[in-house]
Amino acid sequence: GPRCGALFGIRSKCLYNLMVPYMPTIRVPRTGDRVFKSECAFSYDTPESEGGLYVCMNTFLGFGREHVERHYRKTGQSVYLHLKRTVKEKATNAAGGAAPRRRNGKVFLDIELNRDFNGDDYDYEDEARLVLLPQHFEIPLPNIEELPALVTIACDAMLNAPSPYRKPEPLPWDDEIQVSKHSRGLLQQDSGVRIPPSGWKCSRCEMRENLWLNLTDGAVLCGKWFFDGTGGNGHALEHYRETGFPLAVKLDTITPDGADVYSFDEEEAVVDPRLADHLAHFGIDVLQKKKKPESGRTGGELQPHLSEWELVQESGRKLKAVYGSGYTGIKNLGNSSYLGATMQVLFSIPEFQRAYVGNLQRIFDYSPLDPTRDFHTQMAKLGHALLSGQHSKPPVKSELIEQVVKGDRDPRPTGVSPRMFKALIGAEHPEFSSNRQQDALQFLRHLVSIVERNSASPESPADVFRFLVEERTQCCQSGKVRYAQRPDHIMQLPVPVEAATNREELLEYEVRKREAEENRMPPPPPVRARVPFTVCLQAFTEPENVPDFWSSALQAKSAGIKTSRFATFPDYLVVQIKKFSFGVDWIPKKLDVSVEMPDFLDLSRLRGTGLQAGEEVLPDLAPPIITPEDPIAPEIDESSVMQLAEMGFPLEACRKAVYYTGNMGAEMAFSWILAHMEEPDFAEPLAVSGSAQDNPPTRTLASFLASQPPEESVAIVTSMGFPRQLAIQALQATNNNLERALDWIFTHPDEEGESTPRVKDGPGRYELFAFISHMGPSTMSGHYVCHIKKEGRWVIYNDHKVCLSEKPPKNLGYIYFYQRLPS
């Protein structure tokens, strides 16, 4: 009665007054604020964890029970929204089942928190309350009548906030692209035109970028100049005005997911539902390739990939699950197996364990105010989760009984979901921030570069992979040589399929396959090429031609060859089997090969020897300076340019990448692209210092050499571990030639103190301890798993599943990891 009402009024007033001192610290999330209500910043605690999740009502960061006190001590923020979700099995009865009562009337968690097991059998009960630190005073919610309006508004906004990992919705003024009215009835001419996967050029000018393929007659023409730096002379539009052919597709946008199509008649970007057929007319069947696996066929083309999937994942074997420290799985976020497999291997290496997990408390205590954006914090968080065993516990007896009763084949998944880690690593990277499958090797390189960039001490855990390559270049005409050294992290091993031991069987298979196609019969069982490891190693040691080699002995272009050896051997050797190449059908194809990799590897005979007695050194002369009177183009390795262009990067950006990395190959140039692709002039044509546009005729050689080197070249050299001043000095002394600048550094060890990058050296004898395997036809699709040797036994890590391996497929791997044998 009246007394209850009075008590209620007193309690309401008390709660109101209790919250007043904290009001200035409480914020209502606005558009763009990230509210982390599904994952702790320092651990993988979620609202489903025993202690729930505490979300700061000022920073909107989430913390598990173990970490919320640290945030309070560091920031003084006292008010937290505590979220707790209880997973309950649905109660079933004659009426067909009843859902449990939800105390708050809503489910407040993001959709990605839903459990991986059958959601139809479970329901959620969510609780939210305010918690005041340091007393841990709790106020149940909702409590509209008793709390200030600002508090209830803030709580409601936080509970309804979208996931911080979700892509923002399109703006209301962004019109949806419509289907073109010309698509269905487009008549294509039988002109016999076939478009290659690279090397395009406007048929009316010299433009090699912003090129459009007219879908009627196959003409390749340039577009107009756009604000984003893509250039053109408008020939595609001119062609439409002359012919009336309405639709064109931008060549460098074609992927299995679609392409950019423009309608000149409708004057806007359009959707072409028949794009696959229209492209196939000109020999571009990239979209058809994607459709084939979805067509339901069970034979022929799918067969080799099914076989590969079974072998790599050890399907058909009853693998025993393992749990505990070092046996924690990483859940697949949808095409993120490349990340999971790579991180499992890295955190099995002691140097990575010590750098991040060994320094866990120090990293957490000194983390910035937003630890979700701090690389060290997120690495330590992931490493600790994988090594602690907290997220890898065997099912209890009741769960096993439940599993048998329900007929579930697999137990409820354990492991961690690396959303925060992936968001950080992929930030500002167009590929790794997407939900598409990626190349694990490119991700490994990307991660190593981030590790090195974020290393505060002189040493980085990634130093265990770094080694020096000795490159011996010889002028074939004069016989003189030059020795240079460059750092690298990965040994790339070619696979000469022509040397397969079952070559006759392969040839027979090709004949039978061709006959089957001609007679419209089912294809024969596939045959996998078997290439010995020794043959691959021999191919690695063979000399290779140097394109456009300029001989300083002849002071002219000449034939040149280059051989590579190890100047140092790393503690851990990463070996890539070069399985992927670009086919004429625009798809990055994978060789279906078996290479039996050895458990023990001795590369001692591949150690470089340096200059030998009787060898004559090429003179230390630079190619002639480009002047207005001699306007020749810079030397650029066009083969490397095309390799990058085939990956989808603008042609001019590829040319700059190869030029600024001193023609040192596509891998080095790719690193340059990753570092510069956000710059506004990324796709603009190369402007070389020394060209007619940049150099007045009166400019002397001395003034040219004294000029500041390009910042891109300085960044490349410093990223290899050399001091900035030394990088500038070396580039100035070698006419900004990156390859010769590195050679200069090694031949001037006294300049600026220590000149060698951080490398370790020792015997070249190794033992295999891990490998990453890829299943699927190309890097654009498929799945990755890894096998790691732990405690003398091989373990397979397949997303969240971690099991003892019965037959590790060492012959089908993609990236192999060897550790140095003790002396």
Helices and strands as residue ranges (DSSP letters): H 2-19, G 20-25, E 53-56, E 62-63, H 68-75, E 79-89, G 111-113, G 119-121, E 122-132, E 137-140, H 149-159, E 178-179, E 211-214, E 220-222, H 235-243, E 247-250, G 251-253, E 261-263, E 268-271, H 275-280, H 286-291, G 292-294, G 300-302, H 303-312, H 337-346, H 350-352, I 353-357, H 360-365, G 371-373, H 375-388, H 397-406, H 419-425, H 440-453, G 461-465, E 467-475, E 481-488, E 490-493, G 497-499, H 503-518, E 529-530, H 533-541, E 544-545, E 550-551, E 556-557, E 560-566, E 572-577, E 580-582, E 588-590, E 593-594, E 600-602, G 604-606, H 638-645, H 651-660, H 666-676, H 701-706, H 711-719, H 724-733, H 738-747, E 765-775, E 783-790, E 793-798, E 801-804, E 815-820
